[in-house]
Structures are given as C-alpha cells and as structure tokens.
C-alpha cells in the first residue's frame, strides 16, 4: 500500500501533469492509466490482506479507540 501511495499514484499524476501538454504523443495517457490501475490494485490487495489477517487471528477490529478508528476508515 505504501508503494502505491508513495510511488505509483504520484508518478501517474506527474506524468499526466507534464506530458498532457505535449500535443504530439498520447502515450502519456496509457502510462497514466497503467500506474493508477496498478496503484488501485495494490490498495485493494492491502485492504484484503488486512481483513484476512484480522479475521484469521480472531482480533477483529475491536479494542482501543485507535483500532475503532481504523475500522471506520
């Protein structure tokens, strides 16, 4: 998840911001979509891993206020 938020999503934004001004090529859009899609997949995989881990350890999302806040996020 960290890799997606630190590298993939910002890279897609930078590519869209800098390359969209070049009227000669549309390959920037392909890279923009690929990087954003990969970031989304990694985010969803991270959420699934967290849910599976929490359910396997019978810890659920109960406990301190911090844990409850994470549940609502």
HELIX and SHEET records of a PDB file:
HELIX    1   1 UNK A    2  UNK A    3  1                                   2    
HELIX    2   2 UNK A    4  UNK A    8  3                                   5    
HELIX    3   3 UNK A    9  UNK A   19  1                                  11    
HELIX    4   4 UNK A   27  UNK A   56  1                                  30    
HELIX    5   5 UNK A   65  UNK A   72  1                                   8    
END                                                                             
